[in-house]
Amino acid sequence: MFSALDVALWFLAKNHSKEKEFITDDENYEVYEGITHLKLQKLLYYAQGIYLALYNKPLFKEDICAWQHGPVVEEVYRVYKVNGRNEINTNLTKEEQERMVIVERNPEAKQALELTYENFAGYTAWQLRNKTHEEGTPWDITIANNGENAIISNSLIKEYFDNNIFEEA
């Protein structure tokens, strides 16, 4: 199991490499928007859900909470909140790159993260936020039953992804 911060680094590095790839391949291609703090939080939520559905265990150890604008990993929030609504800088330090590579080299993690990126990174941060707010989502159920800032249980996330995300695929 990884830390949510290490998984966040994977998403930042992945998006940065996609931006570089498309800039060199096709100057007219509009790459996915950069990753903002809000978008990163939603990608972490989807990655955790996909990993739970695929492997019946969590990808990262931190809890996901039901905040006003959707699922949030508080530890990641504290690190990246300084970015506000701006795109997060993707210049990773050597230590951050090493931590990200550990995630990248794990076949299960890589599969879940690639699935998450391929299926959800194309949405804007606000579109992802709205998807997490739909009726019957783990965020919606947690807010209704426990109120804002409550922990969204991994069992609820897994059940939702088993029955809604993978069922549709």
Phi, psi and omega in degrees: 000141184256176170268152178297329178294321178293322177293321177300318178300322178300313180298319180295317179293319180298313181295321178297318180293325177294318178301313180296319181299314184283332176295320181281330182280318187206106184294342180270352182283131176267111179290161173312150178302156175299164182272117174268172179300316180298315181294320179300318179299318182289322177296323176297317178300311180295323178295317179297317179296316179295317180295317177299318180293321182283319191239000177058031176206156182285148176285318179228158189277337184289151177284154172252128182251154179269094178263175184307316184260025174114192181295137182219136170264109188301322180298322178287321177305313183300324182285318189257000181298336179298340181281345182055231180268002182278157175299141180281134177299132183254017176279092183282143174288168178301318179297317179296320177298318179296319178294320179294322181296326177299319176295313183302325184279351178275116186300320180293314180298315182299317179300312182295320181290320176297318177299317179297311182297313182298323186266341186233341182291340179286345177277153173284166178302317183289325176297318178296318177303314181295323178297322181287342181267001181296153180300133177089359177283161177305322177298312181300313181295317180295315179299315182295321185269329188234351180087172181295148179079001177286156178284133173273118185291145177298327179294322177292318178298313181300313181301316180297314181292322176300315188269342185238316184281307183281335177295327181281339184285000000 
